[in-house]
Amino acid sequence: MRFTLYYNILLVVVFALLPFAVGAQEQLVFDHTTWNFGEIAEQNGKVEHTFTFENRSSRPIVIVDVVSGCGCTTPSYSRKPILVGQRGEIKVAFDPMNRPGKFSKGVSVMTSISTKPVTLMLEGNVSPREKSVEELYPFDLGGGVRLAINFHSFAYVGRGERVSERIGWINTSGRDVALKLLPKQSSGMARVEAPAIMKAGEKGDIVISYEVAAESNRYGTLEDMFGLQVNGREAPVIVTMNAIAVDKFDRHTEDILQPSCELSKKFIKFGEIKQGKTVTNASLSLVNNGESDLIIRAVEWNTNALNCSLKAGDRVKAGEQIAVKLTLDTSDCSHGVWVDRLRIITNDPARPMQTMRVTAIVVD
């Protein structure tokens, strides 16, 4: 009697655990999940590797999807059921074009019995090809002259600091070319150094820079644009540069003694607003979590429709919290989605500028 009871209990336990034991074996087993191509040449085109597997489960399995995280990696596979004990394959191709250097790319395999994907990895190193002049210098100024870039963003520039960048040029023609700068928009703090004559067949640099004087009271976005004249003809290319003017921060000062700006939101949604109506949103708050005064250096936005209660020169004491009101006047707004971006520049050394996206839907 006692034996029968123990036997019955044992059977219950075995049958209770059976689904977990079976489930653990219901899988596709890959010969390997990582393949290293070693060194491959960029100019030789796509390379491909075949990952093979076996169905070691107790039932047929279907590959439902193979997802790549990059457009350079392309999987191919069959959705035909893989029978028990049957082998199958997934081919994964990698395109090295314009991807020099080391790479590690993966695809995720989901099957009809998956609880989580299997990741297959391709690795290797792409030897760069020799690029054409048009690729290295894509901006054609005319007269055989080309530029490497036509835009650069410098991020932050502090009081008394100078930041610089070089823009490469090449004169592919067989004669010297005269170059002249044509200012289009000026912050008054940009400097551009360019040769008056570009020698035939030579390469060089145009040096662009920002310098903010130590005593300057200018804060916020600096944006400059200039055109180029080649042999007396204006080129169809405009060069744009920008930076954010901030304080020069003392890196040796204790962080705990610095101001710290925290915004309660990164997005403000006005929702639907009738055209011609003015609405105020007061749901945003700003707190100074630091140990010294937070000084608002600049407050910027892009459209005339928006206004902000926060102003340059405002001070927020240590530990103080203030309400920031945003007002939207839709009188001159077009119907549909309206978007702007608010930028707040402060003397917070950790985050001198914080941005907020402001949206609304303007209706009749």
BAMI-705337 format. One record per residue: z negated, x negated, y of N, C-alpha, C in turn. Coordinates in steps of 0.2 Angstrom, whole numbers, plus 5000, padded with zeros to 4 digits. Atoms other than C-alpha are relative to their C-alpha. Example, Ala and Ser with C-alpha at 12.3 -4.5 7.8 and 13.67 -1.06 7.14 Angstrom:
<pts>
PT  nup neast nnorth caup caeast canorth  cup ceast cnorth
PT 5000  4996   4994 4961   4938    4978 5000  4996   5006
PT 5001  5004   4994 4964   4932    4995 4997  5004   5005
</pts>
This chain:
<pts>
PT  nup neast nnorth caup caeast canorth  cup ceast cnorth
PT 5000  4996   4994 5000   5000    5000 5000  4996   5006
PT 5000  5005   4994 4995   4986    5012 5006  4996   5000
PT 4993  5004   5000 5011   4976    5007 5005  5004   5003
PT 4994  4996   4998 5022   4991    5010 4999  5001   5008
PT 5001  4999   4992 5014   4993    5028 5002  4994   5003
PT 4998  5006   4997 5016   4975    5032 5008  4999   5000
PT 4993  5000   5000 5034   4976    5026 5004  5004   5005
PT 4997  4995   4995 5038   4991    5036 5000  4997   5007
PT 5001  5003   4993 5031   4982    5052 5005  4995   5001
PT 4995  5006   5000 5042   4967    5048 5007  5002   5002
PT 4994  4997   4999 5057   4978    5047 5001  5002   5007
PT 5000  4997   4993 5053   4986    5064 5001  4994   5005
PT 5000  5006   4996 5051   4969    5072 5007  4997   5000
PT 4994  5003   5000 5067   4962    5065 5006  5004   5003
PT 4994  4996   4997 5078   4977    5070 4999  5000   5007
PT 5001  5000   4993 5070   4977    5087 5003  4994   5003
PT 4997  5006   4998 5075   4959    5089 5007  4998   4999
PT 4993  5001   5002 5092   4960    5081 5005  5001   5006
PT 4995  5000   4994 5101   4966    5097 5000  4994   5004
PT 5000  5006   4996 5095   4950    5106 5003  4995   4997
PT 4997  5005   5004 5100   4939    5092 5008  5000   5000
PT 4993  4999   5000 5117   4947    5091 5003  4998   5007
PT 4998  5001   4993 5119   4947    5110 5001  4992   5002
PT 5000  5007   4998 5115   4928    5111 5006  4997   4997
PT 4994  5003   5004 5130   4925    5099 5007  5003   5003
PT 4994  4996   4998 5142   4937    5108 5003  4996   5006
PT 4997  5004   4995 5152   4924    5118 5006  4996   4999
PT 4994  5005   5001 5167   4913    5121 4997  4993   5001
PT 5002  5007   4999 5163   4895    5118 5006  4996   5001
PT 4995  5004   4997 5173   4883    5128 4999  4993   4997
PT 5000  5007   5002 5178   4866    5121 4997  4995   5005
PT 5003  5004   4995 5173   4859    5138 5001  5005   5006
PT 4999  4996   4994 5170   4867    5155 5001  4996   5007
PT 4998  5005   4994 5174   4852    5167 5005  4996   4998
PT 4994  5005   5001 5190   4842    5168 5001  4996   5006
PT 4999  5004   4995 5192   4827    5178 5007  4997   5000
PT 4994  5003   5000 5210   4822    5183 5001  4993   5001
PT 4999  5007   4998 5206   4805    5189 5003  5000   5007
PT 4996  5001   4994 5218   4799    5202 5006  5004   5000
PT 4994  4997   5000 5232   4810    5207 5003  4999   5007
PT 4997  5002   4994 5245   4808    5220 5002  5007   5004
PT 4999  4994   4996 5247   4821    5234 5007  5003   5000
PT 4993  4998   4999 5266   4821    5235 5003  5002   4993
PT 4997  4998   5006 5268   4824    5216 4999  5007   4998
PT 5001  4993   5001 5263   4842    5217 4995  5002   4995
PT 5006  4997   5004 5252   4853    5206 4999  4997   4994
PT 5002  5003   5007 5243   4847    5191 4996  5006   4997
PT 5002  4994   5004 5237   4859    5177 4996  4998   4994
PT 5004  5001   5006 5223   4859    5164 4999  5006   4996
PT 5001  4994   5004 5221   4871    5149 4993  4999   4997
PT 5007  4999   5003 5203   4876    5145 5001  5004   4994
PT 5000  4997   5006 5202   4881    5127 4993  5003   4998
PT 5006  4997   5002 5189   4892    5119 5001  5004   4993
PT 5000  4996   5006 5184   4902    5103 4995  5006   5001
PT 5004  4994   5000 5177   4919    5101 4995  5000   4994
PT 5005  5001   5006 5161   4916    5091 4995  5006   5000
PT 5004  4994   5000 5154   4934    5094 5002  5004   4994
PT 4999  4995   5006 5154   4949    5082 5005  5005   5002
PT 4995  4995   4998 5168   4959    5091 5005  4997   5005
PT 4995  5002   4995 5184   4957    5101 4997  4999   5007
PT 5002  5001   4993 5182   4950    5119 5006  5000   5004
PT 4994  5000   4995 5194   4953    5134 4998  4996   5006
PT 5001  5004   4993 5195   4941    5149 5001  5005   5005
PT 4999  4995   4995 5193   4954    5163 5002  4997   5006
PT 4998  5003   4993 5195   4942    5178 4998  4993   5000
PT 5001  5007   4998 5196   4924    5183 5001  4999   5007
PT 4999  5001   4993 5192   4921    5201 4999  4993   5002
PT 5000  5006   4997 5196   4906    5211 4996  5000   5007
PT 5003  5000   4994 5186   4901    5226 5004  4996   5006
PT 4996  5003   4996 5200   4892    5234 5008  5001   4999
PT 4993  4998   5001 5219   4896    5237 5004  4994   4996
PT 4996  5006   5003 5223   4878    5230 4999  5000   4993
PT 5001  5000   5007 5217   4883    5213 5002  5007   4997
PT 4997  4993   5002 5227   4896    5203 4999  5000   4992
PT 5001  4999   5008 5221   4902    5185 5006  5005   4997
PT 4995  4996   5004 5233   4910    5172 4997  5001   4993
PT 5004  4998   5006 5226   4919    5157 5003  5007   4997
PT 4998  4993   5003 5230   4934    5145 4994  5005   5000
PT 5006  4995   5001 5220   4950    5145 5001  5003   4993
PT 5000  4997   5006 5225   4953    5127 4993  4998   4996
PT 5006  5001   5003 5209   4955    5116 5000  4994   4996
PT 5001  5006   5004 5203   4939    5108 4995  5002   4994
PT 5003  4998   5006 5198   4943    5090 4994  4995   4998
PT 5006  5004   5003 5182   4937    5081 5003  4994   4997
PT 4998  5007   5003 5185   4918    5077 5007  4998   5003
PT 4994  5002   4997 5201   4918    5087 4999  4995   5006
PT 5000  5005   4994 5205   4904    5100 5005  5003   5005
PT 4996  4998   4994 5212   4907    5117 5000  4994   5005
PT 5000  5005   4995 5215   4897    5133 5001  5003   5007
PT 5000  4998   4993 5214   4898    5152 5003  4994   5003
PT 4997  5006   4996 5226   4887    5162 4998  5001   5007
PT 5002  5000   4993 5220   4882    5179 5004  4994   5004
PT 4996  5005   4997 5232   4873    5191 4997  4999   5007
PT 5002  5002   4993 5227   4863    5207 5006  4997   5004
PT 4995  5002   4995 5238   4860    5222 4997  4995   5005
PT 5003  5006   4996 5234   4843    5230 5003  5000   5007
PT 4997  5001   4994 5245   4846    5245 4995  5001   5006
PT 5004  5000   4994 5236   4842    5262 4992  5001   4998
PT 5007  5000   5002 5220   4840    5252 4998  4993   4997
PT 5002  5007   5002 5217   4821    5251 4993  4999   4999
PT 5007  5002   5001 5201   4813    5245 4997  5004   4993
PT 5003  4997   5006 5189   4819    5231 5000  5007   5001
PT 5000  4993   5000 5189   4837    5226 4996  5002   4994
PT 5004  4997   5005 5178   4848    5215 5001  5008   5001
PT 4999  4993   4999 5185   4866    5213 4999  5004   4993
PT 5001  4996   5006 5180   4880    5201 5003  5006   5000
PT 4998  4993   5001 5185   4896    5194 4994  5004   4996
PT 5005  4996   5003 5173   4910    5188 5003  5005   4995
PT 4997  4996   5005 5177   4918    5171 4996  5006   4998
PT 5004  4994   5002 5171   4936    5168 5004  5003   4994
PT 4998  4997   5006 5173   4944    5151 4997  5007   4999
PT 5002  4994   5002 5171   4961    5143 4992  5001   4998
PT 5007  5000   5002 5153   4956    5138 4996  4996   5004
PT 5004  5005   4996 5148   4945    5152 4994  5003   5004
PT 5005  4998   4995 5132   4947    5161 5000  4995   5006
PT 4999  5004   4995 5136   4932    5171 5006  4996   4999
PT 4994  5003   5001 5152   4922    5174 4999  4993   4997
PT 4999  5007   5002 5157   4905    5166 5004  4997   5005
PT 4996  5004   4995 5162   4892    5178 5004  4994   4997
PT 4996  5006   5003 5176   4880    5174 5002  4996   5006
PT 4999  5005   4995 5178   4865    5185 5005  4995   4999
PT 4995  5005   5000 5192   4854    5190 4998  4995   5005
PT 5002  5005   4996 5188   4837    5198 5005  4994   5000
PT 4996  5006   4999 5197   4821    5204 5000  4998   5007
PT 4999  5003   4994 5203   4811    5218 5008  5000   5002
PT 4993  5000   4998 5219   4814    5228 5002  4995   5005
PT 4998  5006   4996 5228   4799    5234 5005  5003   5006
PT 4997  4997   4994 5235   4804    5252 5008  4997   5000
PT 4993  5002   4999 5254   4804    5254 5001  4997   5007
PT 4999  5002   4994 5262   4796    5269 5003  5006   5004
PT 4998  4994   4997 5264   4810    5282 5006  4998   5005
PT 4994  5001   4996 5279   4813    5293 4997  5000   5008
PT 5001  5000   4993 5279   4810    5312 4998  5007   5003
PT 5001  4993   4998 5280   4829    5314 4993  5003   4998
PT 5007  4997   5002 5264   4832    5304 4994  4996   5004
PT 5005  5004   4996 5254   4818    5313 5000  5002   5007
PT 5000  4999   4993 5260   4823    5330 5004  5007   5000
PT 4997  4994   5001 5264   4842    5328 5002  5003   5007
PT 4999  4997   4994 5265   4846    5347 5006  4996   5004
PT 4994  5003   4997 5283   4843    5354 5000  5001   5008
PT 4999  4999   4993 5283   4839    5373 5007  4999   5003
PT 4994  5001   4997 5301   4836    5374 5001  4993   5001
PT 4999  5007   4999 5310   4820    5377 4998  4995   4995
PT 5002  5004   5006 5305   4813    5360 4992  4998   5000
PT 5008  5001   5000 5286   4813    5365 4997  5006   4996
PT 5004  4995   5004 5274   4822    5353 4992  4998   5001
PT 5007  5000   4999 5255   4825    5354 4997  5002   4993
PT 5004  4998   5006 5242   4825    5339 4997  5006   5000
PT 5004  4994   4999 5231   4839    5346 5002  5003   5007
PT 5000  4997   4993 5231   4851    5361 4994  5003   5002
PT 5007  4996   4999 5213   4857    5360 4994  4995   4998
PT 5006  5003   5003 5196   4849    5359 4994  5003   5003
PT 5007  4997   4998 5178   4856    5360 4995  4995   4999
PT 5004  5006   5000 5165   4843    5365 4993  5003   4998
PT 5007  4997   5001 5149   4855    5361 4996  4998   5006
PT 5005  5001   4995 5135   4849    5372 5001  4993   5004
PT 5000  5006   4996 5135   4836    5387 4994  5001   5004
PT 5007  5000   4996 5118   4832    5395 5001  4997   5007
PT 5000  5003   4993 5114   4827    5413 5001  4992   4999
PT 4999  5008   5000 5120   4809    5416 5004  4998   4994
PT 4996  5002   5006 5130   4809    5400 5008  5001   5001
PT 4993  5000   5001 5148   4806    5396 5003  5001   4993
PT 4997  5000   5007 5158   4812    5381 5007  5000   5001
PT 4992  5001   5000 5176   4807    5377 5003  5001   4993
PT 4995  4999   5006 5190   4810    5365 5007  4998   5001
PT 4993  5003   4999 5207   4802    5362 5005  5005   4997
PT 4994  4995   5002 5223   4813    5360 5005  4995   4999
PT 4994  5004   5001 5236   4803    5351 5007  5002   5002
PT 4993  4999   4998 5254   4802    5357 5005  4995   4997
PT 4995  5004   5002 5270   4795    5351 5007  5001   5004
PT 4993  4999   4997 5287   4792    5360 5005  4998   4994
PT 4995  5001   5005 5300   4793    5346 5007  4999   5003
PT 4994  5001   4997 5314   4791    5358 5002  4992   5001
PT 4998  5007   4999 5324   4775    5362 4999  4997   5007
PT 5001  5002   4993 5319   4774    5380 4993  5002   5003
PT 5006  4999   4997 5304   4774    5391 5000  5007   5003
PT 5001  4993   4997 5297   4791    5397 4995  5000   5005
PT 5005  4999   4995 5288   4796    5413 4996  5006   4998
PT 5004  4995   5001 5273   4806    5411 4995  5002   5006
PT 5004  4997   4994 5263   4817    5424 4996  5005   4997
PT 5005  4994   5002 5248   4828    5422 5000  5005   5005
PT 5000  4995   4996 5248   4845    5429 4994  5005   4999
PT 5006  4996   5001 5231   4853    5431 5001  5007   5001
PT 4999  4993   5000 5230   4871    5427 4993  5004   5001
PT 5007  4997   4999 5211   4875    5427 4995  4994   5000
PT 5005  5006   5000 5197   4863    5432 4993  5002   5001
PT 5007  4999   5000 5179   4863    5430 4997  4995   5006
PT 5003  5005   4995 5177   4848    5442 4997  4994   4997
PT 5004  5005   5003 5169   4838    5429 5004  4996   4994
PT 4996  5003   5005 5183   4833    5417 5004  4994   5003
PT 4996  5006   4998 5193   4817    5418 5005  4999   4994
PT 4994  5002   5004 5210   4813    5410 5003  4994   5001
PT 4997  5006   4999 5217   4796    5408 5006  5000   4995
PT 4994  5000   5003 5235   4795    5403 5005  4995   5003
PT 4995  5005   4997 5249   4782    5405 5005  5004   5004
PT 4994  4997   4996 5262   4785    5418 5006  4999   4997
PT 4994  5002   5004 5275   4777    5407 4998  5000   4993
PT 5001  5000   5007 5276   4780    5388 5006  4995   4998
PT 4994  5005   5002 5286   4765    5381 5004  5003   4994
PT 4996  4998   5006 5300   4768    5369 4998  4998   4994
PT 5002  5001   5007 5295   4769    5351 4993  4998   4999
PT 5007  5002   5001 5276   4766    5355 4996  5006   4999
PT 5006  4996   5001 5260   4775    5351 4995  4999   5005
PT 5006  5001   4996 5245   4778    5362 4995  5005   5000
PT 5005  4995   4999 5231   4789    5368 5000  5002   5007
PT 5002  4997   4994 5227   4801    5381 4992  5001   4999
PT 5007  4999   5001 5208   4800    5384 4998  5006   5005
PT 5003  4994   4997 5199   4816    5389 4993  4999   5000
PT 5007  5001   5000 5181   4816    5394 4997  5005   5005
PT 5004  4996   4995 5167   4826    5403 4994  4996   5002
PT 5006  5004   4997 5154   4818    5414 4996  5005   5004
PT 5004  4996   4996 5140   4828    5421 4995  4996   5004
PT 5005  5004   4996 5130   4820    5435 4993  5001   4999
PT 5007  4999   5001 5112   4817    5433 4996  5005   5005
PT 5003  4996   4995 5108   4827    5449 5004  5007   5000
PT 4997  4994   5000 5120   4841    5445 4996  5006   4998
PT 5003  4994   5001 5115   4859    5445 5004  5005   4996
PT 4996  4996   5004 5129   4865    5434 4998  5000   4993
PT 5002  4999   5007 5125   4872    5417 5005  5005   4997
PT 4996  4995   5004 5135   4882    5404 5007  4997   4999
PT 4993  5002   5003 5153   4882    5399 5004  4996   5005
PT 4995  5004   4996 5165   4869    5406 5007  5001   4996
PT 4994  4999   5003 5183   4873    5403 5006  4997   5004
PT 4994  5003   4997 5199   4863    5408 5006  5001   4997
PT 4993  5000   5003 5217   4865    5405 5005  4996   5005
PT 4995  5003   4996 5231   4854    5410 5007  5000   4996
PT 4993  5000   5003 5250   4854    5407 5003  4992   5001
PT 4997  5007   5000 5261   4838    5405 5008  5001   5002
PT 4993  5000   4998 5278   4834    5413 5003  4994   4998
PT 4996  5006   5003 5290   4823    5404 5006  4999   5003
PT 4993  5001   4996 5304   4815    5414 5001  5006   5005
PT 4999  4995   4995 5301   4828    5427 5001  5007   4998
PT 4999  4993   5003 5302   4843    5415 4993  5002   4997
PT 5007  4998   5003 5286   4853    5411 5001  5002   4993
PT 5000  4999   5007 5282   4853    5393 4997  5007   4998
PT 5003  4993   5002 5279   4869    5383 4994  5000   4997
PT 5006  5001   5004 5262   4863    5378 4994  5000   5006
PT 5006  5000   4996 5245   4866    5387 4994  4997   4996
PT 5006  5003   5003 5230   4855    5383 4994  5003   5003
PT 5007  4996   4998 5213   4864    5383 4994  4996   4998
PT 5006  5003   5002 5196   4856    5383 4994  5004   5002
PT 5006  4996   4998 5179   4863    5384 4993  4996   4998
PT 5007  5003   5002 5160   4858    5383 4995  5005   5003
PT 5006  4996   4997 5143   4866    5387 4995  4995   5003
PT 5004  5004   4996 5133   4858    5401 4993  5002   4999
PT 5007  4998   5002 5115   4857    5396 4995  4994   5003
PT 5005  5005   4998 5099   4847    5400 5001  4993   4996
PT 5001  5006   5004 5097   4829    5395 4993  5000   4997
PT 5007  4999   5003 5083   4830    5382 4997  4993   4998
PT 5004  5006   5002 5070   4817    5379 4998  5000   4993
PT 5001  4999   5007 5070   4814    5360 4993  4997   4998
PT 5007  5003   5002 5053   4805    5361 4995  5005   5001
PT 5005  4995   4999 5044   4820    5367 4998  5004   4994
PT 5002  4996   5006 5034   4829    5354 5003  5007   5000
PT 4997  4993   5001 5042   4845    5348 4996  5006   5002
PT 5005  4995   4998 5026   4855    5350 5000  5001   5007
PT 5000  4999   4992 5027   4852    5369 5006  5003   5003
PT 4994  4998   4997 5044   4858    5371 5000  5008   5000
PT 4999  4993   5000 5049   4876    5375 5005  5002   4994
PT 4996  4998   5005 5057   4886    5361 5002  5008   5001
PT 4998  4994   4998 5068   4901    5364 5002  5004   4993
PT 4998  4996   5006 5069   4915    5351 5002  5007   5002
PT 4997  4993   4999 5080   4931    5352 4998  5005   4994
PT 5002  4995   5005 5075   4947    5343 5006  5002   4996
PT 4994  4998   5003 5093   4950    5339 5006  4996   5001
PT 4994  5004   4999 5110   4942    5337 5006  5004   5001
PT 4995  4995   4999 5120   4958    5338 4997  5006   5004
PT 5002  4994   4997 5119   4972    5350 5006  5005   5000
PT 4995  4995   5001 5129   4988    5346 4998  5006   5004
PT 5000  4994   4995 5131   5001    5360 5002  5007   4996
PT 4998  4994   5004 5139   5013    5347 5006  5003   5005
PT 4995  4997   4997 5151   5026    5354 4998  5002   5007
PT 5001  4998   4993 5152   5028    5373 5006  5003   5003
PT 4994  4997   4997 5163   5039    5383 5002  4996   5006
PT 4997  5004   4995 5175   5030    5395 4998  5002   5007
PT 5002  4999   4993 5169   5029    5413 4992  5001   5000
PT 5008  4999   5000 5150   5030    5407 4997  4993   5000
PT 5004  5006   5000 5137   5017    5411 4994  5001   4995
PT 5006  4999   5005 5124   5014    5397 4996  4993   5000
PT 5005  5006   5001 5109   5002    5396 4997  4999   4994
PT 5004  5001   5007 5102   4994    5380 4995  4995   5002
PT 5006  5005   4998 5085   4987    5382 4996  4998   4993
PT 5003  5001   5007 5082   4984    5363 4999  4992   4999
PT 5000  5007   5001 5083   4965    5365 4994  4997   5003
PT 5006  5003   4997 5068   4954    5368 5001  4992   4999
PT 5000  5007   5000 5066   4935    5371 4993  4998   5001
PT 5007  5003   5000 5050   4925    5367 5001  4993   5000
PT 5001  5007   5000 5045   4908    5371 4995  4998   4995
PT 5005  5002   5005 5037   4901    5356 4997  4993   5001
PT 5002  5006   4999 5035   4884    5363 4993  4999   5004
PT 5006  5002   4997 5021   4875    5373 5001  4999   5008
PT 4998  5002   4993 5030   4873    5390 5005  5006   5002
PT 4996  4994   4997 5040   4885    5402 5007  4999   4997
PT 4993  5000   5002 5057   4890    5395 5004  5002   5007
PT 4997  4998   4994 5069   4890    5409 5007  5002   4998
PT 4993  4998   5001 5085   4900    5409 5005  4996   5005
PT 4996  5004   4997 5099   4888    5414 5007  5004   5002
PT 4994  4996   4999 5114   4900    5413 5000  5006   4995
PT 4998  4994   5005 5119   4917    5406 5007  5002   5002
PT 4993  4999   4999 5137   4920    5403 5003  5006   4995
PT 4996  4995   5005 5149   4934    5396 5007  5000   5003
PT 4993  5001   4998 5167   4936    5397 5004  5006   5004
PT 4997  4995   4997 5171   4953    5404 4996  5003   5006
PT 5003  4997   4994 5167   4963    5420 4996  5006   4998
PT 5003  4993   5002 5161   4978    5410 4992  4998   4998
PT 5007  5001   5002 5145   4969    5404 4996  4997   5006
PT 5005  5003   4995 5129   4964    5414 4994  4999   4996
PT 5006  5002   5004 5113   4956    5409 4994  4999   5005
PT 5005  5001   4996 5096   4957    5417 4997  4993   5001
PT 5003  5007   5000 5092   4939    5413 5005  4996   5004
PT 4997  5004   4995 5097   4927    5426 4999  4993   5000
PT 5001  5007   4999 5099   4908    5429 4994  4999   5005
PT 5006  5002   4996 5082   4901    5435 4994  5004   4998
PT 5006  4996   5003 5071   4914    5426 4996  4995   4996
PT 5005  5004   5004 5056   4906    5418 4996  5005   4996
PT 5004  4997   5005 5047   4912    5403 4994  4996   4998
PT 5006  5004   5001 5029   4905    5401 4999  4999   4992
PT 5002  5001   5007 5023   4898    5384 4997  5006   4997
PT 5002  4995   5004 5020   4912    5372 5002  5007   5003
PT 4998  4994   4997 5027   4925    5384 5006  5003   4997
PT 4995  4996   5003 5039   4939    5378 5003  5004   5006
PT 4997  4995   4995 5051   4948    5390 5006  5004   4997
PT 4994  4996   5002 5064   4962    5388 5006  4998   5004
PT 4993  5002   4997 5082   4958    5391 5004  5007   5000
PT 4996  4994   4999 5093   4973    5397 5007  4998   5000
PT 4993  5001   4999 5111   4974    5394 5003  5006   5002
PT 4996  4994   4997 5122   4986    5404 5007  5000   4999
PT 4993  5000   5001 5139   4991    5399 5003  5006   5004
PT 4996  4995   4996 5151   5000    5411 5007  5001   4998
PT 4993  4999   5004 5166   5007    5402 5005  5003   5005
PT 4995  4998   4995 5176   5012    5418 5006  4997   4999
PT 4994  5003   5001 5189   4999    5415 5001  4998   4993
PT 4999  5002   5007 5188   4998    5396 5005  5004   4997
PT 4995  4996   5004 5202   5003    5385 4997  5004   4994
PT 5003  4996   5006 5199   5016    5371 5000  4995   4994
PT 5000  5003   5006 5194   5009    5355 4994  4995   5000
PT 5005  5005   5001 5183   4994    5349 5000  4995   5006
PT 5001  5004   4994 5176   4984    5364 4995  4994   4997
PT 5005  5006   5003 5168   4966    5360 5000  4995   5006
PT 5002  5006   4995 5160   4953    5371 4995  4996   4997
PT 5005  5005   5003 5149   4938    5368 4996  4997   5006
PT 5005  5002   4995 5133   4934    5378 4998  4993   4998
PT 5003  5007   5001 5128   4916    5380 4995  4998   5004
PT 5006  5001   4996 5111   4911    5385 4999  4992   4999
PT 5002  5007   5000 5108   4892    5390 4994  4999   5003
PT 5007  5001   4998 5090   4886    5391 4999  4993   5000
PT 5002  5007   5000 5080   4870    5392 4997  4999   4993
PT 5002  5001   5007 5076   4872    5373 5004  4995   4997
PT 4996  5006   5002 5081   4855    5366 5002  5002   4993
PT 4998  4999   5007 5082   4862    5348 5007  5005   5000
PT 4994  4996   4999 5095   4876    5353 5001  5001   5007
PT 4999  4999   4993 5101   4874    5371 5004  5006   5001
PT 4996  4994   4999 5113   4888    5369 4999  5005   4994
PT 5000  4995   5005 5111   4904    5359 5005  5006   5002
PT 4995  4995   4999 5125   4917    5357 4998  5007   4997
PT 5001  4993   5003 5125   4936    5354 5006  5004   5001
PT 4994  4995   5000 5139   4948    5349 4998  5007   5003
PT 5001  4993   4997 5140   4964    5359 5006  5004   4999
PT 4995  4996   5002 5150   4978    5353 4999  5008   5003
PT 5001  4993   4998 5154   4996    5358 5007  5004   4997
PT 4994  4996   5002 5167   5010    5353 5001  5005   5006
PT 4998  4996   4994 5175   5018    5369 5004  5006   4998
PT 4997  4994   5002 5180   5036    5367 5001  5004   5006
PT 4999  4995   4995 5187   5050    5377 4994  5004   5002
</pts>
